[in-house]
Amino acid sequence: MSLSLLCLIIILKVFSGQILTCHPAEYLTAGRCCPRCLAGSRVETDCTEFRSTSCLPCTDGTYMNHPTGLKYCLTCANCDAGSGLQIKTSCTSTSNTVCQPLEGFYCMDSTEDGCVKALKHTSCQPGQYIRQKGTALRNTECTDCSDGTFSNGTFTSCQPHTQCESPKPRLIKPGTASADAECGKEKLNVTAIVICVIVVLFLLIGIAGLVYFRKKKSGKICCYFLYQTIQTLS
Ligand SMILES: *[C@@H]1O[C@H](CO)[C@@H](O)[C@H](O)[C@H]1NC(C)=O
């Protein structure tokens, strides 16, 4: 009889423990409902029959964003630059840090606490234009230039190639998808001019040398004859 009574008591205790629910402003601990600590704080010691829950404020770098029965505060998130993040809102004792993408980055993974991971905006390639500039939420969109136009990857539209005409009528370099055509004035061939000058110079030197040599020779002949004439006469 006493054994069955004990069994009944145990069953009742277990049953009552399982169905024991607390008011939303309370938490369950050791079969008792204790008042929760306010946001910004945590439980230091559970309530007892004689006194209420004792609470401690969250220390720096930790927070609690709702009334709690936990004995610890939560750790504030870091906005890691390596994950492309910067602080949008600093951590307080009642709210976690809110992160946002760095300038030139977009968020690829976000929660209610803001962005968790961001990636750098794609750079458009030469030959493409920026169809849609990247935002904090979306990547940049690039599109290829059509024939006869160009963009170096930083333009918001492809520019038509320059048509060479006066005063620069000569096409030096045809346009590509990534670069404009290059025009210039009719240019003289520098190599040809240099060769011409050298040839003329050599010719002049040659002629001058010849003339000088001739003069010298004829001078000698003249003087030799003169010398002979003088000798014969004397
Ligand atoms: C693209 O062209 C713009 C304007 O001509 C220039 O300022 C910029 O440096 C160029 N960028 C590249 C990557 O070549």
The ligand as an SDF file (V2000), in Angstrom:
LIG
                    3D

 14 14  0  0  0  0  0  0  0  0999 V2000
   38.7710   54.3180  -68.4200 C   0  0  0  0  0  0  0  0  0  0  0  0
   38.5790   55.5480  -69.0440 O   0  0  0  0  0  0  0  0  0  0  0  0
   38.4200   56.6390  -68.1410 C   0  0  0  0  0  0  0  0  0  0  0  0
   38.0590   57.8820  -68.9440 C   0  0  0  0  0  0  0  0  0  0  0  0
   38.7730   57.9450  -70.1500 O   0  0  0  0  0  0  0  0  0  0  0  0
   39.7000   56.7850  -67.3490 C   0  0  0  0  0  0  0  0  0  0  0  0
   39.5820   57.8480  -66.4280 O   0  0  0  0  0  0  0  0  0  0  0  0
   39.9820   55.5040  -66.5980 C   0  0  0  0  0  0  0  0  0  0  0  0
   41.2230   55.5840  -65.9320 O   0  0  0  0  0  0  0  0  0  0  0  0
   40.0040   54.3170  -67.5380 C   0  0  0  0  0  0  0  0  0  0  0  0
   40.0800   53.1230  -66.7400 N   0  0  0  0  0  0  0  0  0  0  0  0
   40.8030   52.0480  -67.1160 C   0  0  0  0  0  0  0  0  0  0  0  0
   40.7230   50.8780  -66.2150 C   0  0  0  0  0  0  0  0  0  0  0  0
   41.4820   52.0110  -68.1300 O   0  0  0  0  0  0  0  0  0  0  0  0
  1  2  1  0
  1 10  1  0
  2  3  1  0
  3  4  1  0
  3  6  1  0
  4  5  1  0
  6  7  1  0
  6  8  1  0
  8  9  1  0
  8 10  1  0
 10 11  1  0
 11 12  1  0
 12 13  1  0
 12 14  2  0
M  END
$$$$
